[in-house]
Amino acid sequence: MQQEASDSGLGKKLKDGPHKRGLFPVLLRGVTMGMGNPHPVSLNPKTMTHLLSRFIGHAAVQRMAKYQNSAFGLWAPRVYEEYQNVHDTMHSKLNLPNNFPGTVFAAAAFNLGGNVWTFKHRDWLNWPFGWCAITALGEFDASRSAQLILWELKLVIDFPHAATVFIPSAVITHSNTPIADRDIQISFTQYTAGPIFCWVENGCHTEAKFEEEDPENHCRMQEGKETAYLRRLKNFSTVDELLCKLL
């Protein structure tokens, strides 16, 4: 993947940074919502579209995406079910690209350049009651390069090649340690933007449109917002609960 990106002149065609997450180029593909959009929209990169299509169609990338999807369903089945409902509802209403049929995430990010380590940040646009899937790739010593830091939890975690982690990236501040000399690292992530969940919950409308068309239910929703997080937190499974299902 990194070689294909280099051969395509990625460094020349994309701004290398800095951006909020780091000093590396990022290619995005899928569906997002925000910045005033009245409904979910296709991520529409103006460059490297051919390279993105090759990545999405590559058998190894498809296996990674499906592995992330399956692991998500195993470790957080109720959260996964909510993602599935949002994904299916969105695609039943709108003609939008689906990166990997059979998976529940709306979008994917290819973090490239060979020197992928992130600044301290939160992905505030992601769904706060869900998970972002991240797979590390490359040739690097995970005991000294690109370790994952979860700041609120005070954890530094070795994150080796081909390992996948799931984190609530909108609410946990996270970053990586820098890449050591001569090490190479890239990563592949999948996620769903939080406003898509809100749009589906509002009957496939923005909140303003929902209030205009159904003021009674909008008022009811507003009254329940202060405690809505408690219901969403119950979607996460405990280890004991998961083990009981396996034994």
ABEGO torsion letter per residue (X at the ends): XAAAAAAAGAAAABBAOBBAAEABBBBBBEBBBEGGBABBBBBBBABGAAAAAAAAABAAAAAAAAAAAAAAAAABAAAAAAAAAAAAAAAAABBBBBABBGBABABBBBBBGGBBBBBBBBBAABBAABBBBBBBBEBBBAAABGBBBBAAAGBBBBBBBGBBBBBBAAABBBBBBBBBBGBBBBBBBBBBBAAAAAAAAAGGBBAAAAAAABAAAAAAAAAAAAAAAAAAAAABBBAAAAAAAAX
